[in-house]
Amino acid sequence: MVPWEGYLSDETMGTFAPIVLYWVYAGGYQLVLHRRPLERYRLHTRAEEEEKNLVSLPAVVRGVLLQQLVQAIVAMILFMVTSDSSAVVVQPPIIIQAFQFLVAMLVMDSWQYFVHRYMHQNKFLYRHIHSQHHRLIVPYAIGALYNHPLEGLLLDTVGGAISFLVSGMTPRTSVFFFCFAVLKTVDDHCGLWLPYNIFQSLFQNNTAYHDVHHQLQGSKYNYSQPFFSIWDRILGTHMPYNLVRRKEGGFEARPLRD
């Protein structure tokens, strides 16, 4: 039994819940990002954000909305093709769902690592497609899905579809998986190193880890996203870092060369 049962289908929730959650979670971060009490948790100063970023907030919002429009269309098509409206879908035992969840995480990580890395290594793809995401040299939450539309389709939307299909999860399980992936992705771009943050505590691939990738020194490293750092470590693209306090307040993820 889930709260939306009897009101919305699992397919509808799987399509739109991650989008709504993105704006609620990222919007919450955006509202508190410039609050004075949180200055001591920032990975970059406000001055750095204003000086280094090459795209305005309204342009970022428009870019994310465009990607989510494509995401919603693909999700509706995917559910329409894979779902049988005449059949009753029975949820598997929770242990099976947990296994499917893990499989989907590993598949999504694998897909995103290799596509993401190739977009950095291919000069044409980087210049004309992936560089759009790196206009946010100082990441912030709302910009988590700010990408070129083609990258958004290949990296996130297709990656999510493959994860869903390979794991064999039901549409109901996918609601929780895609919402979890959205929360993790937003958190990785939030620009804050917060105490008691469960994502930053449980995952080595976290806000500071991805911040290193957005820095010039780390741009050829830390490609893994959004969950684990397995492929970076296996294939030698892991960039270690020190998280140090700045004198003026906040933290700095300082890359270390091996």
DOZA-486529 format. One record per residue: x negated, y negated, z negated of N, C-alpha, C, O in turn. Coordinates in steps of 0.05 Angstrom, whole numbers, padded with zeros to 5 digits, always signed. Layout:
XYZXYZXYZXYZ;...
end
This chain:
-00017+00024+00000+00000+00000+00000-00018-00025+00000-00035-00028-00017;-00013-00043+00019-00028-00068+00020-00008-00091+00020+00015-00087+00027;-00017-00115+00012+00002-00138+00009+00017-00145+00034+00040-00155+00032;+00006-00140+00058+00019-00148+00082+00038-00127+00093+00051-00132+00113;+00039-00104+00081+00056-00082+00092+00085-00090+00092+00095-00101+00072;+00098-00086+00114+00126-00094+00117+00129-00122+00128+00151-00130+00135;+00107-00137+00129+00108-00165+00140+00092-00168+00166+00102-00179+00185;+00068-00157+00165+00050-00158+00188+00038-00131+00193+00034-00115+00175;+00033-00125+00218+00020-00100+00225-00010-00101+00217-00021-00122+00215;-00022-00077+00214-00051-00076+00209-00066-00088+00232-00087-00101+00228;-00057-00084+00256-00070-00095+00279-00070-00126+00279-00090-00139+00286;-00047-00137+00271-00046-00167+00270-00064-00177+00248-00078-00197+00252;-00065-00164+00226-00083-00172+00204-00112-00169+00212-00128-00186+00206;-00118-00147+00226-00146-00143+00235-00155-00164+00255-00179-00170+00257;-00136-00176+00269-00142-00196+00289-00146-00224+00276-00165-00238+00282;-00127-00231+00258-00126-00258+00249-00137-00263+00220-00145-00285+00214;-00136-00243+00203-00145-00246+00176-00175-00255+00175-00181-00273+00159;-00193-00243+00191-00221-00253+00190-00224-00282+00198-00241-00296+00188;-00207-00291+00217-00209-00318+00226-00200-00338+00205-00213-00358+00199;-00177-00331+00192-00167-00348+00170-00187-00348+00147-00193-00369+00136;-00198-00325+00140-00217-00323+00118-00242-00339+00124-00254-00351+00106;-00251-00339+00149-00274-00354+00157-00271-00384+00149-00289-00395+00137;-00248-00395+00156-00245-00424+00151-00240-00430+00121-00248-00451+00111;-00227-00411+00107-00224-00415+00078-00250-00414+00064-00256-00431+00047;-00266-00393+00070-00292-00389+00056-00313-00410+00065-00326-00423+00048;-00316-00414+00091-00335-00433+00101-00326-00462+00093-00343-00479+00087;-00300-00467+00095-00290-00493+00087-00295-00499+00058-00302-00522+00051;-00292-00479+00041-00299-00483+00013-00328-00490+00008-00334-00508-00007;-00345-00476+00022-00374-00482+00021-00379-00511+00030-00394-00526+00018;-00366-00518+00052-00371-00545+00063-00362-00567+00044-00374-00588+00042;-00341-00562+00029-00330-00581+00010-00349-00586-00013-00351-00608-00024;-00363-00564-00022-00380-00566-00045-00409-00571-00039-00425-00577-00056;-00417-00569-00013-00445-00570-00005-00458-00595-00014-00481-00595-00022;-00444-00617-00012-00456-00643-00018-00449-00653-00046-00454-00677-00052;-00438-00636-00062-00433-00644-00090-00459-00646-00105-00476-00628-00103;-00463-00666-00121-00488-00671-00134-00497-00647-00152-00521-00641-00151;-00479-00635-00167-00488-00612-00184-00500-00589-00168-00516-00574-00179;-00494-00587-00142-00504-00565-00126-00530-00572-00111-00542-00555-00097;-00540-00597-00114-00564-00605-00101-00587-00587-00110-00605-00581-00094;-00587-00577-00135-00609-00561-00145-00609-00532-00133-00627-00517-00139;-00589-00526-00117-00587-00499-00105-00591-00500-00075-00591-00479-00062;-00595-00523-00063-00598-00525-00034-00625-00515-00025-00645-00518-00038;-00625-00502-00001-00650-00493+00011-00662-00515+00028-00686-00513+00035;-00647-00535+00035-00657-00559+00049-00644-00583+00037-00621-00582+00028;-00657-00605+00038-00646-00630+00028-00625-00640+00048-00624-00632+00071;-00608-00658+00039-00588-00670+00057-00602-00686+00079-00593-00687+00102;-00625-00699+00072-00640-00714+00092-00649-00696+00115-00648-00703+00138;-00659-00672+00107-00668-00653+00128-00645-00644+00145-00648-00642+00170;-00622-00639+00133-00599-00631+00149-00591-00652+00170-00585-00646+00193;-00591-00677+00161-00584-00699+00179-00605-00704+00201-00598-00711+00223;-00630-00701+00194-00652-00708+00212-00657-00685+00232-00663-00690+00255;-00656-00660+00223-00665-00638+00240-00643-00625+00257-00649-00617+00279;-00619-00625+00248-00598-00612+00263-00592-00628+00289-00591-00653+00289;-00588-00613+00311-00585-00626+00337-00557-00626+00348-00552-00631+00371;-00538-00620+00330-00510-00619+00339-00492-00629+00316-00498-00625+00293;-00471-00643+00323-00453-00655+00303-00434-00634+00292-00429-00614+00305;-00423-00640+00269-00403-00622+00256-00379-00618+00274-00370-00596+00276;-00367-00640+00286-00344-00635+00303-00350-00616+00327-00333-00600+00334;-00374-00618+00338-00382-00601+00360-00384-00572+00350-00377-00553+00365;-00394-00568+00326-00397-00542+00314-00369-00530+00310-00365-00506+00317;-00350-00545+00300-00323-00535+00295-00310-00527+00322-00298-00506+00323;-00313-00543+00342-00302-00536+00369-00314-00510+00379-00301-00493+00391;-00341-00507+00376-00354-00483+00385-00345-00458+00371-00341-00437+00384;-00341-00460+00345-00331-00437+00330-00303-00430+00338-00296-00406+00341;-00285-00450+00341-00258-00445+00349-00256-00431+00376-00240-00413+00380;-00274-00439+00395-00274-00426+00421-00282-00396+00418-00270-00379+00431;-00303-00391+00402-00311-00364+00398-00289-00347+00386-00285-00324+00393;-00275-00358+00366-00254-00344+00353-00230-00339+00371-00216-00319+00368;-00225-00356+00390-00204-00352+00409-00210-00327+00426-00193-00309+00430;-00235-00325+00436-00244-00302+00451-00243-00277+00433-00234-00256+00442;-00252-00280+00409-00252-00257+00389-00223-00247+00385-00219-00222+00385;-00204-00264+00382-00177-00256+00378-00165-00241+00402-00151-00221+00399;-00171-00251+00426-00161-00239+00451-00173-00210+00453-00158-00191+00459;-00199-00208+00449-00212-00181+00451-00201-00162+00430-00196-00139+00435;-00197-00172+00405-00186-00155+00384-00158-00145+00391-00152-00122+00386;-00141-00163+00401-00114-00154+00408-00115-00133+00430-00099-00113+00429;-00132-00137+00450-00135-00117+00471-00145-00090+00460-00135-00069+00467;-00165-00092+00442-00177-00068+00430-00156-00052+00415-00153-00028+00418;-00141-00065+00398-00120-00052+00382-00098-00041+00400-00087-00020+00395;-00091-00056+00421-00070-00047+00439-00078-00021+00453-00062-00003+00457;-00103-00019+00461-00113+00004+00475-00117+00028+00457-00112+00051+00466;-00125+00024+00433-00132+00046+00415-00109+00055+00396-00111+00076+00385;-00089+00039+00394-00067+00046+00375-00043+00059+00389-00037+00052+00412;-00031+00077+00376-00007+00091+00386+00016+00082+00368+00019+00091+00345;+00033+00065+00379+00055+00054+00364+00075+00075+00355+00091+00070+00336;+00076+00098+00368+00095+00118+00361+00085+00137+00339+00100+00153+00329;+00060+00135+00332+00048+00153+00312+00046+00139+00285+00042+00114+00284;+00048+00154+00264+00044+00144+00237+00015+00148+00230+00005+00170+00229;+00001+00126+00224-00027+00127+00217-00030+00132+00188-00020+00117+00171;-00044+00154+00181-00048+00161+00153-00077+00153+00145-00096+00161+00159;-00079+00138+00124-00106+00130+00115-00121+00154+00104-00110+00169+00089;-00146+00157+00112-00162+00179+00102-00169+00174+00072-00165+00152+00063;-00180+00194+00058-00188+00190+00030-00208+00167+00028-00222+00161+00048;-00210+00155+00005-00226+00132+00001-00256+00137+00007-00270+00120+00016;-00265+00162+00001-00293+00169+00006-00299+00169+00036-00321+00162+00045;-00279+00178+00052-00282+00177+00081-00283+00148+00091-00299+00141+00109;-00266+00132+00080-00265+00103+00088-00292+00090+00081-00302+00073+00096;-00303+00097+00058-00328+00085+00049-00350+00094+00069-00367+00077+00076;-00350+00119+00077-00369+00128+00097-00366+00114+00124-00386+00106+00136;-00341+00110+00133-00336+00095+00157-00346+00067+00155-00356+00055+00174;-00342+00055+00132-00351+00028+00127-00381+00026+00130-00391+00008+00143;-00396+00045+00119-00425+00045+00120-00434+00050+00149-00452+00036+00158;-00421+00068+00163-00428+00073+00191-00424+00047+00207-00441+00040+00224;-00402+00034+00203-00396+00009+00218-00417-00012+00212-00425-00027+00230;-00426-00014+00187-00446-00033+00179-00472-00027+00194-00485-00046+00205;-00480-00002+00195-00505+00006+00208-00503+00002+00239-00523-00007+00251;-00480+00008+00250-00477+00004+00279-00478-00026+00286-00491-00034+00305;-00464-00042+00270-00464-00071+00275-00492-00083+00272-00500-00099+00288;-00506-00074+00251-00534-00083+00247-00551-00076+00271-00567-00092+00281;-00549-00051+00281-00565-00042+00303-00559-00058+00328-00578-00068+00342;-00534-00061+00334-00526-00076+00358-00536-00105+00357-00548-00115+00376;-00531-00118+00334-00539-00146+00332-00569-00150+00332-00579-00170+00343;-00584-00131+00320-00613-00134+00319-00624-00135+00348-00639-00153+00355;-00617-00115+00364-00629-00112+00390-00620-00133+00410-00635-00143+00426;-00594-00140+00408-00584-00162+00426-00596-00188+00417-00605-00204+00434;-00597-00194+00391-00608-00218+00380-00637-00221+00387-00646-00242+00396;-00652-00200+00383-00681-00200+00389-00686-00205+00419-00704-00221+00426;-00670-00192+00436-00674-00195+00465-00668-00224+00473-00681-00235+00491;-00649-00237+00460-00642-00264+00467-00665-00283+00459-00667-00305+00471;-00681-00276+00440-00705-00292+00434-00728-00286+00453-00742-00304+00460;-00731-00261+00461-00754-00254+00477-00750-00261+00507-00770-00266+00521;-00726-00261+00516-00720-00269+00544-00718-00299+00545-00699-00311+00534;-00737-00312+00558-00738-00342+00558-00712-00354+00570-00703-00375+00561;-00702-00342+00592-00677-00353+00604-00654-00351+00585-00639-00371+00582;-00650-00328+00572-00628-00324+00554-00630-00343+00530-00611-00354+00520;-00655-00346+00520-00658-00364+00497-00652-00393+00504-00638-00406+00490;-00663-00401+00526-00660-00430+00534-00631-00437+00540-00622-00458+00532;-00617-00419+00554-00590-00425+00563-00568-00415+00545-00545-00424+00548;-00574-00397+00527-00552-00385+00511-00559-00386+00481-00545-00401+00466;-00579-00372+00472-00583-00369+00443-00593-00395+00430-00588-00399+00406;-00606-00412+00445-00616-00437+00433-00593-00454+00421-00598-00471+00404;-00569-00450+00431-00546-00465+00421-00543-00460+00391-00538-00479+00376;-00545-00435+00382-00543-00429+00353-00565-00442+00338-00561-00450+00315;-00589-00444+00349-00612-00455+00335-00613-00485+00336-00632-00497+00327;-00593-00498+00347-00590-00527+00344-00585-00534+00314-00590-00556+00305;-00575-00514+00300-00572-00517+00271-00598-00506+00258-00599-00484+00248;-00618-00523+00257-00643-00516+00245-00639-00513+00215-00652-00496+00202;-00622-00529+00204-00614-00527+00176-00586-00515+00176-00566-00530+00180;-00583-00489+00171-00556-00476+00173-00537-00486+00152-00545-00493+00130;-00511-00486+00158-00490-00490+00138-00467-00471+00145-00465-00462+00168;-00449-00467+00126-00430-00446+00127-00412-00447+00152-00408-00426+00165;-00401-00470+00158-00382-00472+00181-00396-00465+00207-00383-00457+00227;-00423-00468+00208-00437-00462+00232-00445-00433+00236-00460-00427+00254;-00436-00416+00218-00444-00387+00219-00438-00375+00246-00454-00359+00257;-00415-00382+00258-00407-00371+00284-00410-00391+00306-00396-00390+00327;-00427-00411+00303-00432-00431+00324-00452-00419+00343-00476-00418+00338;-00442-00409+00366-00458-00397+00387-00449-00405+00414-00427-00417+00417;-00465-00400+00434-00456-00402+00461-00433-00381+00465-00435-00359+00453;-00412-00388+00480-00389-00369+00482-00398-00341+00491-00386-00321+00482;-00417-00339+00510-00426-00313+00519-00440-00298+00497-00436-00273+00494;-00456-00311+00481-00469-00298+00458-00448-00289+00438-00450-00267+00427;-00428-00306+00432-00407-00299+00413-00393-00273+00422-00387-00256+00406;-00388-00271+00449-00375-00248+00459-00393-00223+00457-00383-00202+00447;-00418-00225+00465-00436-00202+00465-00444-00194+00437-00443-00170+00430;-00453-00213+00421-00465-00207+00396-00445-00199+00375-00447-00178+00362;-00425-00216+00371-00406-00213+00349-00381-00197+00357-00374-00177+00344;-00368-00205+00379-00342-00193+00386-00346-00164+00396-00333-00146+00387;-00364-00160+00415-00370-00133+00426-00382-00116+00404-00376-00092+00401;-00400-00128+00388-00412-00113+00366-00391-00103+00346-00393-00081+00336;-00372-00120+00340-00351-00112+00322-00333-00090+00334-00326-00071+00320;-00328-00092+00360-00311-00071+00373-00326-00044+00373-00313-00024+00368;-00351-00045+00379-00367-00020+00379-00368-00008+00351-00365+00017+00348;-00371-00024+00331-00372-00014+00303-00346-00001+00296-00345+00020+00283;-00324-00013+00304-00297-00002+00299-00293+00025+00312-00284+00044+00300;-00301+00026+00338-00297+00051+00353-00315+00073+00344-00306+00096+00341;-00341+00068+00339-00360+00089+00331-00353+00099+00303-00355+00124+00298;-00346+00082+00285-00340+00091+00257-00314+00107+00255-00311+00123+00237;-00296+00103+00274-00270+00117+00273-00251+00107+00252-00232+00121+00245;-00256+00083+00241-00238+00073+00221-00211+00066+00232-00208+00060+00256;-00191+00065+00215-00164+00058+00223-00162+00027+00224-00179+00013+00213;-00142+00017+00237-00138-00012+00237-00136-00024+00209-00145-00047+00205;-00124-00009+00191-00122-00020+00163-00150-00022+00150-00156-00042+00137;-00166-00002+00154-00193-00003+00143-00209-00026+00156-00225-00039+00143;-00204-00030+00182-00219-00051+00197-00213-00079+00186-00230-00097+00188;-00189-00083+00175-00182-00109+00163-00203-00115+00142-00214-00138+00141;-00208-00096+00124-00227-00101+00102-00256-00103+00113-00272-00119+00103;-00262-00087+00133-00290-00087+00143-00295-00114+00157-00316-00127+00151;-00278-00123+00174-00283-00148+00189-00282-00172+00170-00297-00191+00174;-00265-00171+00150-00265-00193+00130-00291-00193+00114-00302-00215+00108;-00300-00170+00107-00326-00168+00092-00349-00178+00110-00366-00193+00100;-00349-00171+00135-00370-00180+00153-00370-00211+00156-00390-00223+00158;-00346-00222+00157-00343-00251+00159-00354-00265+00134-00369-00284+00136;-00346-00254+00111-00356-00266+00086-00387-00265+00085-00399-00285+00077;-00398-00243+00093-00427-00239+00092-00441-00258+00111-00461-00271+00105;-00430-00261+00135-00442-00278+00155-00441-00307+00147-00461-00322+00150;-00418-00316+00136-00416-00343+00127-00435-00348+00104-00449-00369+00103;-00437-00329+00086-00455-00333+00063-00484-00335+00072-00500-00350+00060;-00492-00320+00092-00519-00321+00102-00527-00348+00114-00550-00354+00116;-00507-00364+00121-00512-00390+00132-00505-00413+00114-00505-00437+00122;-00499-00407+00089-00487-00428+00071-00507-00450+00063-00499-00472+00055;-00533-00443+00064-00553-00463+00056-00557-00467+00027-00571-00486+00018;-00545-00450+00011-00547-00452-00019-00558-00426-00030-00549-00404-00022;-00576-00428-00049-00585-00405-00064-00572-00406-00092-00581-00419-00110;-00550-00391-00094-00533-00394-00118-00537-00371-00138-00541-00348-00130;-00537-00377-00164-00538-00356-00184-00513-00340-00184-00491-00350-00179;-00515-00314-00189-00493-00296-00191-00478-00292-00164-00455-00283-00164;-00491-00299-00142-00479-00294-00116-00483-00265-00109-00506-00256-00106;-00461-00250-00106-00463-00221-00102-00477-00214-00076-00492-00194-00075;-00473-00229-00055-00486-00223-00030-00516-00227-00032-00532-00211-00021;-00524-00249-00045-00552-00255-00047-00566-00236-00067-00591-00232-00065;-00551-00225-00085-00563-00207-00105-00565-00178-00094-00585-00165-00099;-00545-00169-00079-00545-00141-00071-00559-00137-00044-00568-00114-00039;-00561-00157-00027-00573-00154-00001-00599-00169+00002-00600-00193-00004;-00620-00155+00011-00645-00169+00018-00642-00187+00042-00655-00207+00044;-00624-00179+00060-00617-00195+00083-00596-00215+00074-00572-00209+00075;-00605-00238+00066-00586-00257+00053-00591-00286+00063-00604-00290+00084;-00582-00305+00049-00584-00333+00057-00612-00342+00062-00618-00354+00083;-00630-00336+00043-00658-00344+00046-00671-00329+00069-00687-00340+00084;-00665-00303+00071-00677-00286+00092-00670-00298+00120-00688-00300+00137;-00645-00306+00124-00637-00316+00150-00647-00345+00153-00652-00354+00176;-00650-00360+00132-00660-00387+00134-00689-00386+00145-00696-00404+00161;-00705-00366+00138-00732-00364+00149-00730-00361+00179-00747-00373+00193;-00711-00346+00189-00708-00342+00218-00702-00369+00232-00711-00372+00255;-00688-00387+00219-00682-00413+00231-00705-00432+00230-00704-00453+00243;-00726-00426+00216-00750-00443+00215-00768-00436+00238-00768-00414+00248;-00784-00456+00247-00802-00452+00270-00821-00429+00265-00825-00413+00283;-00832-00427+00241-00852-00406+00236-00839-00378+00235-00853-00359+00241;-00814-00377+00229-00801-00351+00227-00782-00344+00250-00768-00324+00248;-00782-00360+00271-00763-00356+00292-00766-00330+00308-00748-00320+00321;-00790-00318+00306-00795-00292+00320-00793-00269+00300-00802-00246+00305;-00781-00274+00277-00779-00254+00256-00751-00255+00244-00735-00272+00250;-00746-00235+00227-00721-00233+00212-00696-00236+00230-00678-00251+00225;-00697-00219+00251-00674-00218+00270-00650-00204+00258-00627-00209+00266;-00655-00186+00239-00633-00169+00228-00610-00186+00217-00615-00206+00203;-00586-00178+00223-00562-00190+00212-00539-00171+00218-00540-00156+00237;-00518-00171+00202-00514-00187+00178-00520-00173+00152-00520-00186+00131;-00525-00147+00152-00525-00132+00127-00553-00125+00117-00561-00133+00095;-00568-00109+00132-00593-00098+00122-00617-00109+00137-00613-00122+00158;-00641-00103+00128-00665-00112+00141-00680-00088+00153-00704-00090+00158;-00666-00066+00157-00679-00041+00165-00695-00043+00191-00718-00035+00192;-00682-00054+00212-00696-00055+00238-00719-00074+00237-00740-00068+00250;-00717-00096+00223-00741-00114+00221-00764-00099+00209-00787-00103+00218;-00759-00084+00188-00781-00070+00174-00792-00047+00191-00817-00042+00191;-00775-00033+00206-00785-00010+00222-00801-00021+00246-00821-00009+00253;-00792-00043+00258-00804-00052+00283-00823-00075+00280-00831-00088+00300;-00830-00082+00255-00851-00101+00250-00843-00130+00254-00861-00147+00259;-00817-00136+00252-00809-00164+00255-00799-00176+00229-00785-00196+00228;-00807-00164+00207-00800-00174+00181-00820-00195+00172-00844-00191+00172;-00809-00218+00164-00826-00240+00154-00820-00244+00124-00798-00253+00117;-00839-00236+00107-00835-00241+00078-00835-00271+00072-00845-00287+00088;-00825-00278+00049-00825-00306+00041-00825-00309+00011-00819-00290-00004;-00833-00332+00002-00830-00339-00026-00808-00359-00029-00806-00378-00014;-00792-00356-00049-00771-00375-00056-00781-00393-00078-00783-00384-00101;-00788-00417-00071-00800-00435-00091-00783-00459-00096-00767-00467-00079;-00786-00471-00119-00770-00495-00126-00784-00519-00115-00808-00522-00116;-00768-00538-00104-00779-00563-00095-00779-00583-00118-00763-00582-00136;-00799-00601-00118-00801-00621-00139-00776-00638-00140-00768-00646-00162;-00765-00645-00117-00742-00663-00116-00716-00648-00121-00695-00660-00120;-00717-00622-00126-00693-00606-00132-00687-00587-00110-00693-00592-00086;-00675-00565-00117-00668-00545-00097-00691-00524-00093-00710-00524-00109;-00687-00508-00073-00706-00486-00067-00717-00489-00039-00706-00504-00022;-00738-00475-00033-00749-00473-00006-00757-00444-00001-00771-00432-00016;-00747-00433+00021-00755-00406+00030-00780-00410+00047-00778-00417+00070;-00803-00404+00035-00829-00410+00048-00840-00385+00061-00848-00366+00047;-00840-00384+00088-00850-00359+00101-00879-00353+00095-00895-00370+00090;-00885-00327+00094-00912-00317+00089-00920-00300+00112-00905-00282+00120;-00942-00305+00124-00952-00288+00146-00964-00264+00134-00978-00265+00114;-00959-00240+00147-00971-00215+00138-01001-00216+00140-01015-00196+00134;
end
